[in-house]
Amino acid sequence: MKNFITLVVVVTFFILQSSCKSSVDSAFDCFVEDFEVSVNGDLDSVTPGLMHFKFNYEVADAISLRDVTWHFGDGESAQGETVDHQYAGSGHYDAVINYSFNMAGGGYCDGSTTKSINIP
């Protein structure tokens, strides 16, 4: 019976290891790889409510940007590293930036950051 339980544990481990490999590799890459991200948001000096956003990142050579999606906090969204957005009115908005990097070895890493925006 002891050998049977050991066999079941070993087989279960190998099944789980092979079925979850890509997600485990991606999660592991997110912690091992070296990258930094930041977001700039500048209010246009001429047009009221117009914001200029830029997604900045520094990554190792083997990592590349996969996608950047902006959610501006007013129901609108856009994609790209650099975007402009016109807010309809004054107020406080939380812009959420979702990003994804292609990692070395074929995995990917997703993340997000929030930029607080005050429109006068």
Secondary structure by P-SEA (a helix, b strand, c coil): caaaaaaaaaaaaaaaaaaaaaaaaaaaaaacccbbbbbbbbcccccccbbbbbbbbcccccccccccccccccccccccccbbbbbccbbbbbbbbbbcccccccbbbbbbbbbbbbcc
